[in-house]
């Protein structure tokens, strides 16, 4: 698993690998879990590694659509 977590808590935007505890036939054995900010607060998301690979490839091919990364912290 590429995204490891040593604690049981996850911060917003952190990618953490989780096992699929009740996997059905054809389901992924593991997912990448994160919280992202939504309109009603933090929203949980599960992605497969393939979905993240597609998103990364899309970002690489379309750098003109990316926003600059924030270079300082907000507390």
Secondary structure, 3 states (H helix, E strand, C coil): CCCCCCCCCCCCCCCEEEECCCCCCCCCCEEEEEEEEECCEEEEEEECHHHHHHHHHHHHHCHHHCCCCCCCCCC
